[in-house]
Amino acid sequence: MSSDIATSIPREREQPGVERSPWRPFVLQLLGPLTILAGLVWGVAQPYRILILDRDRGGDLYDYVFQGPLLVIFVGLMFTVLVAPGLVSDLAASKDDGPAS
């Protein structure tokens, strides 16, 4: 049996509002640019590590390509472009803030 009194009470509907973005996707999106910034700061702080800037010192291809600050910048760029978007979309799909079980 259903009661007319109990079913006739109007329910309050949730008003669409502005959702604050969770901090996890924001931090994930910030990791790549912060890594790139760290590589740039390292390159400015120790310019002698970048052989391209010091052409008097000779070197082979390995010395020109595999330089610490440039590798850090490259890794930050690859994380930003390739890894972070997938991780952010996975976090948005799961919407699970609890620990994984």
C-alpha positions as CSV (number, residue, x, y, z in Angstrom):
1,M,0.0,0.0,0.0
2,S,1.3,3.4,-0.8
3,S,0.3,6.5,1.0
4,D,-0.6,9.7,-0.8
5,I,0.8,11.8,2.0
6,A,4.2,10.2,1.8
7,T,4.5,10.3,-2.0
8,S,3.2,13.8,-2.4
9,I,6.1,15.5,-0.6
10,P,8.2,17.3,-3.2
11,R,11.8,16.3,-3.1
12,E,14.5,18.9,-3.1
13,R,16.5,18.7,-6.3
14,E,20.2,19.4,-6.2
15,Q,21.0,22.7,-7.9
16,P,23.8,22.4,-10.5
17,G,26.7,24.3,-9.1
18,V,30.3,24.8,-9.7
19,E,32.3,21.8,-8.8
20,R,35.8,22.2,-7.5
21,S,38.3,20.1,-9.3
22,P,39.9,17.5,-7.2
23,W,43.5,18.1,-6.2
24,R,44.9,14.8,-7.7
25,P,44.3,15.6,-11.4
26,F,45.7,19.1,-10.8
27,V,48.9,17.8,-9.2
28,L,49.3,15.2,-12.0
29,Q,48.9,17.9,-14.6
30,L,51.4,20.1,-12.8
31,L,54.2,17.4,-12.5
32,G,55.3,17.7,-16.1
33,P,55.6,21.5,-16.2
34,L,57.4,21.5,-12.9
35,T,59.9,19.0,-14.2
36,I,60.4,21.1,-17.3
37,L,61.0,24.1,-15.0
38,A,63.4,22.2,-12.9
39,G,65.4,21.3,-16.1
40,L,65.5,24.9,-17.2
41,V,66.6,26.1,-13.7
42,W,69.3,23.4,-13.7
43,G,70.4,24.5,-17.2
44,V,70.6,28.1,-16.1
45,A,72.3,27.3,-12.8
46,Q,74.9,25.1,-14.4
47,P,75.3,26.2,-18.0
48,Y,78.6,24.3,-18.4
49,R,76.6,21.1,-18.3
50,I,75.0,22.0,-21.7
51,L,77.6,21.4,-24.3
52,I,75.6,23.2,-27.0
53,L,76.3,26.4,-25.2
54,D,80.0,25.8,-24.9
55,R,81.1,25.1,-28.5
56,D,84.9,25.5,-27.7
57,R,84.7,22.2,-25.8
58,G,84.5,19.4,-28.3
59,G,82.3,16.3,-28.0
60,D,80.7,13.5,-29.9
61,L,77.0,13.0,-30.6
62,Y,76.5,11.3,-27.2
63,D,77.8,14.5,-25.4
64,Y,75.4,16.7,-27.4
65,V,72.3,14.6,-27.0
66,F,72.5,13.1,-23.5
67,Q,72.9,16.1,-21.3
68,G,71.3,16.2,-17.8
69,P,69.2,19.4,-18.0
70,L,68.0,18.6,-21.6
71,L,67.0,15.0,-20.5
72,V,65.0,16.4,-17.6
73,I,63.2,18.8,-19.9
74,F,62.5,16.0,-22.4
75,V,61.1,13.7,-19.7
76,G,58.9,16.5,-18.3
77,L,57.6,17.2,-21.8
78,M,56.9,13.5,-22.5
79,F,55.1,13.1,-19.2
80,T,53.0,16.2,-19.9
81,V,52.0,15.0,-23.4
82,L,51.9,11.2,-23.1
83,V,51.3,10.1,-19.5
84,A,49.4,12.8,-17.7
85,P,46.3,13.0,-19.9
86,G,45.7,9.2,-19.5
87,L,46.2,9.4,-15.8
88,V,43.8,12.3,-15.4
89,S,41.1,10.6,-17.5
90,D,41.5,7.4,-15.5
91,L,41.0,9.5,-12.3
92,A,38.0,11.2,-13.7
93,A,36.5,7.9,-14.8
94,S,37.0,6.2,-11.5
95,K,35.9,9.1,-9.2
96,D,37.1,7.0,-6.3
97,D,38.9,9.0,-3.7
98,G,39.4,6.0,-1.4
99,P,42.3,3.6,-1.3
100,A,42.5,1.0,-4.0
101,S,41.5,-2.5,-2.9
